Amino acid sequence: MTMAQRIKLTTPQAETEISVGENLSAGLRHLEPLPVLLVDERVMLLHGKLFDTFPAVLIPSGEQHKTLQTVERIYRELVRLEVDRSSLLVGIGGGVATDVAGFAASTYMRGVRFGFIASTLLGQVDASIGGKNGVDLDGYKNMVGVIRQPAFVWCDLSLLTTLARREYVTGIAEVIKYGAIRSREFLGYLEDRIENLLTLDNQVLTEVVTRSVSVKVDIVQQDEFESGTRRLLNFGHTLGHAVEREYGVLHGEAVALGMVLAARLSHALGFLPADGVSLLESLIARSGLPVDRKIDPGQIYEHIRKDKKKSGDIIHFVLLDRPGNAFIREIPLDELKQMLHDLC
């Protein structure tokens, strides 16, 4: 395995070693016991030479397969392969694959040791980090799941070279989110180097993934089970998940729109100056992500009413008071409904 950046995520229940670098997947042959792979079918098609010598279960590509039915099929395959509690499972793919693999591993035989190889930018900077594993239910995001940390996460930058352009760009939304909620300096770094990031410049890519992971690790270590600080990671996601469900856009595209709307709402409420909104909109647009879309506020509100971040008649909404600093405000749903009509 090549030299990699390493970050440790430590919680009371577990420790995860996260590695960022090139050609990390070659390290599979050194794992003990011999791992059983849960691999996104497209990743296997593109990178089969790395993975086809290991026992494997394929995970269908696409958010539409992030379901209990997919997990049930995986369970049956694990039984066929005689996987038991002494086994090691490795989920390989983007956010859908690692969410599904982590949930299957966490619940099969009440928990089997597992790790991840993240193959997309979104997976590397967000989905594979922090222990959230789960599936959608009737189209609603991550409604069934657990929080259980993987033993390791390998962010293999080499796998990004075969990622479709649109899929790569969608991951940049989560990168921008980290700057928006935690670091004005990181936002400045992204402003100066966004073109390098878009061309997969290795030095910039390594720095961006490592810094993004470090922000998430810091937050998760403070609040593993999302009772407070971890909610900051939902910036752009309350509205984003609703947009994703209603319009079928990619997750990062929906989060980008959600961040723009959340920034505009922060300004409308008197928290975020106008130049802060402009900074975020400009960076998102330069990344190739959407900043405007015709949105039906009534439909978006109906989806938010079923969001898992809702608590009774209020929702924990993440706002900005300046670029690089976020806070959580409880907003009554009836007030949010009016705000959405004003924004959209």
C-alpha positions in Angstrom: 0.0 0.0 0.0 1.3 3.5 -0.8 2.0 6.1 1.9 -1.3 7.7 3.0 -2.6 10.4 5.2 -4.2 8.9 8.3 -6.8 10.2 10.7 -8.2 8.4 13.7 -11.9 8.6 14.7 -12.2 7.6 18.4 -15.5 7.1 20.2 -16.4 5.3 23.4 -17.4 2.2 21.4 -14.8 2.0 18.7 -11.8 3.3 16.9 -11.7 3.8 13.1 -8.5 4.4 11.1 -9.2 6.5 8.0 -6.6 6.5 5.3 -6.4 8.9 2.3 -4.1 8.1 -0.6 -3.6 6.3 -3.9 -3.8 2.5 -4.6 -5.0 1.7 -1.2 -7.2 -1.1 -2.4 -4.1 -3.3 -3.0 -4.0 -3.6 0.8 -7.0 -6.0 0.8 -4.6 -9.0 0.3 -2.9 -8.2 3.7 -6.1 -8.3 5.7 -6.9 -11.1 8.1 -9.1 -13.0 8.0 -9.7 -13.1 4.2 -12.4 -10.4 3.7 -15.7 -11.0 2.1 -16.5 -8.0 -0.2 -19.8 -6.2 -0.6 -19.1 -4.4 -3.8 -21.0 -1.9 -5.9 -21.6 -3.7 -9.2 -20.3 -0.8 -11.3 -17.1 -0.6 -9.2 -16.6 -4.3 -9.8 -17.1 -3.8 -13.5 -14.5 -1.0 -13.7 -12.0 -2.4 -11.2 -12.6 -6.1 -11.2 -8.9 -6.9 -11.2 -8.5 -5.4 -7.8 -11.5 -7.3 -6.3 -12.4 -10.4 -8.3 -10.1 -12.8 -6.4 -12.0 -12.3 -3.2 -15.4 -13.8 -2.2 -17.9 -11.1 -3.0 -21.5 -10.1 -3.0 -22.5 -7.5 -5.6 -24.6 -4.5 -4.5 -26.8 -3.0 -7.3 -25.8 0.6 -8.3 -28.1 3.5 -7.6 -30.2 5.1 -4.8 -33.2 3.1 -5.9 -31.5 -0.1 -4.6 -30.8 1.4 -1.1 -33.6 -0.7 0.4 -34.4 -3.4 2.9 -35.0 -5.8 0.0 -31.3 -5.3 -1.1 -30.1 -5.9 2.4 -32.3 -9.1 2.7 -30.6 -10.4 -0.5 -27.2 -9.7 1.0 -28.1 -11.6 4.2 -28.9 -14.7 2.1 -25.7 -14.4 0.2 -23.7 -14.1 3.4 -25.4 -17.3 4.7 -24.5 -19.0 1.5 -20.8 -17.9 1.9 -20.9 -19.2 5.5 -20.0 -15.8 6.9 -20.0 -15.8 10.7 -19.2 -13.4 13.5 -15.5 -14.1 13.1 -15.6 -12.9 9.5 -14.5 -9.5 8.1 -16.7 -7.7 5.6 -15.5 -4.9 3.4 -18.0 -2.6 1.7 -16.7 -1.0 -1.5 -18.3 1.7 -3.5 -19.9 5.1 -3.1 -22.3 6.3 -0.5 -25.1 3.9 -1.4 -22.9 0.9 -1.3 -21.2 1.7 2.0 -24.5 2.7 3.6 -26.0 -0.7 2.6 -22.9 -2.7 3.4 -22.5 -1.1 6.8 -26.1 -1.7 7.7 -25.9 -5.3 6.5 -22.7 -5.9 8.5 -24.1 -4.2 11.6 -27.2 -6.3 11.7 -26.2 -9.7 10.3 -25.7 -12.1 13.2 -26.1 -8.9 15.4 -22.9 -7.5 14.1 -19.9 -8.5 12.1 -16.6 -6.6 11.9 -16.5 -4.4 8.8 -14.5 -1.7 6.9 -15.0 0.4 3.8 -13.2 1.3 0.6 -14.8 4.5 -0.6 -14.7 4.9 -4.4 -16.5 8.3 -4.9 -15.6 11.7 -3.7 -18.9 12.0 -1.8 -18.3 8.7 -0.2 -14.7 9.6 0.8 -15.5 12.9 2.4 -18.9 12.1 3.9 -20.9 8.9 3.5 -18.3 6.4 4.7 -17.2 8.5 7.7 -19.0 8.6 11.1 -20.8 5.3 11.4 -24.2 6.1 10.0 -25.4 3.0 8.1 -28.9 2.5 6.7 -31.4 2.4 3.9 -34.3 4.4 2.5 -37.9 3.6 3.1 -40.5 4.4 0.4 -38.1 7.0 -1.0 -37.4 8.8 2.3 -33.7 9.0 2.9 -32.0 6.8 5.6 -35.2 6.1 7.5 -34.0 2.7 8.7 -30.5 2.4 10.1 -27.9 2.2 12.9 -24.8 4.1 14.0 -21.9 1.7 14.2 -18.3 2.6 13.3 -16.3 0.6 10.7 -12.9 -0.7 11.7 -11.3 1.2 8.9 -12.1 3.5 5.9 -9.8 3.7 2.9 -10.3 6.7 0.7 -8.7 5.4 -2.4 -8.1 8.4 -4.7 -7.1 6.1 -7.6 -10.7 4.9 -7.9 -11.9 8.4 -8.6 -10.3 8.4 -12.1 -13.1 6.3 -13.5 -15.9 8.2 -11.8 -18.3 10.0 -14.2 -17.8 13.8 -14.2 -21.2 14.5 -12.8 -20.8 12.0 -10.0 -17.4 13.5 -9.1 -18.7 17.0 -9.0 -21.6 16.1 -6.8 -19.2 15.2 -4.0 -17.8 18.7 -4.0 -21.1 19.9 -2.4 -20.1 18.0 0.8 -16.6 19.5 0.7 -18.0 23.1 0.5 -20.4 22.2 3.4 -17.4 21.6 5.7 -16.0 25.0 4.9 -19.3 26.7 5.3 -20.0 25.3 8.7 -16.5 25.2 10.2 -13.7 27.1 8.4 -13.7 30.3 6.4 -10.0 29.6 5.7 -11.0 26.3 4.0 -13.6 28.1 1.9 -10.8 30.4 0.8 -8.6 27.5 -0.1 -11.4 26.1 -2.2 -12.0 29.4 -3.9 -8.3 29.6 -4.9 -8.0 25.9 -6.0 -11.5 24.9 -7.3 -10.2 24.5 -10.8 -7.4 22.2 -9.5 -10.0 20.1 -7.6 -12.1 19.8 -10.7 -9.2 18.4 -12.7 -8.3 15.9 -9.9 -5.0 17.5 -9.1 -3.5 14.9 -6.8 -2.0 17.3 -4.2 -5.2 19.4 -4.0 -7.4 16.4 -3.9 -5.4 14.8 -1.1 -5.6 18.0 0.9 -9.3 18.5 0.3 -10.3 14.9 1.2 -8.0 14.9 4.3 -9.3 18.2 5.6 -12.9 17.3 4.9 -12.5 14.0 6.8 -10.8 15.8 9.7 -13.7 18.3 10.1 -16.2 15.4 10.1 -14.1 13.3 12.5 -13.8 16.2 15.0 -17.6 16.7 15.0 -18.5 13.0 15.2 -16.1 12.5 18.1 -17.9 15.3 20.0 -21.4 13.9 19.3 -21.5 10.4 17.8 -25.2 9.9 18.1 -26.3 13.3 16.8 -27.9 14.9 19.9 -26.3 18.3 19.4 -23.1 19.3 17.5 -23.4 16.6 14.8 -26.5 18.2 13.6 -24.3 20.9 12.0 -23.4 18.3 9.4 -27.0 18.6 8.2 -26.4 22.0 6.7 -28.2 22.0 3.3 -29.6 18.6 3.9 -33.0 19.3 5.4 -34.0 21.1 2.2 -31.6 19.0 0.1 -33.2 15.7 1.0 -36.6 17.1 0.1 -35.3 18.4 -3.3 -33.6 15.0 -4.0 -36.8 13.1 -3.3 -39.1 15.5 -5.2 -37.0 16.0 -8.3 -34.7 13.0 -8.5 -31.4 14.9 -8.8 -28.2 13.6 -7.4 -27.5 13.9 -3.7 -24.8 16.5 -4.0 -26.8 18.6 -6.4 -29.7 18.6 -4.0 -27.4 19.5 -1.1 -25.9 22.4 -3.1 -29.4 23.8 -3.7 -30.2 23.2 0.0 -27.1 25.1 1.1 -28.0 28.0 -1.2 -31.6 28.1 0.2 -30.3 27.8 3.8 -27.9 30.6 3.2 -30.6 32.8 1.8 -32.8 32.0 4.7 -30.0 32.8 7.1 -29.8 36.2 5.4 -33.6 36.7 5.5 -33.6 36.1 9.2 -30.9 38.7 9.7 -28.0 36.4 10.5 -25.8 36.1 7.4 -24.6 39.2 5.5 -25.4 39.4 1.8 -21.8 39.0 0.8 -21.7 35.7 2.7 -24.6 34.4 0.6 -22.8 35.6 -2.6 -19.6 33.9 -1.6 -21.3 30.5 -1.1 -23.4 30.8 -4.3 -20.3 31.7 -6.3 -18.2 28.8 -5.1 -21.0 26.3 -5.6 -21.6 27.7 -9.2 -17.9 27.5 -10.0 -17.9 23.9 -8.9 -20.5 23.1 -11.6 -23.3 22.6 -9.1 -26.7 24.1 -9.3 -27.6 27.3 -7.4 -31.1 27.9 -8.8 -34.1 25.7 -9.6 -37.8 26.1 -9.8 -39.1 24.5 -6.6 -42.6 23.8 -5.4 -42.5 25.0 -1.8 -45.7 23.1 -0.9 -44.2 19.8 -2.0 -40.8 20.5 -0.4 -42.7 21.2 2.9 -44.6 18.0 2.8 -41.3 16.0 2.4 -39.7 17.9 5.3 -42.6 17.0 7.5 -41.5 13.4 7.2 -37.8 14.1 7.6 -36.0 12.2 10.4 -34.6 15.5 11.7 -38.1 16.6 12.7 -39.0 16.5 16.4 -42.7 16.9 17.0 -43.7 20.2 15.4 -40.2 21.6 15.1 -37.2 21.0 12.9 -33.6 21.4 13.9 -32.4 23.7 11.0 -28.8 24.6 10.4 -28.1 28.3 9.6 -25.0 30.4 9.1 -24.1 33.7 10.8 -21.0 34.0 8.8 -19.1 31.9 6.3 -17.3 29.2 8.3 -19.7 29.3 11.3 -23.0 27.5 11.6 -25.5 27.1 14.4 -28.7 25.2 15.0 -32.1 26.8 15.4 -35.3 25.1 16.2 -37.9 26.3 13.7 -41.6 25.5 14.1 -42.9 23.7 11.0 -45.7 26.2 10.4 -43.1 29.0 10.4 -40.8 27.1 8.0 -43.8 26.6 5.7 -44.2 30.3 5.3 -40.4 30.8 5.0 -40.3 28.3 2.1 -43.0 30.2 0.2 -41.1 33.4 0.7 -37.8 31.8 -0.5 -39.2 29.9 -3.4 
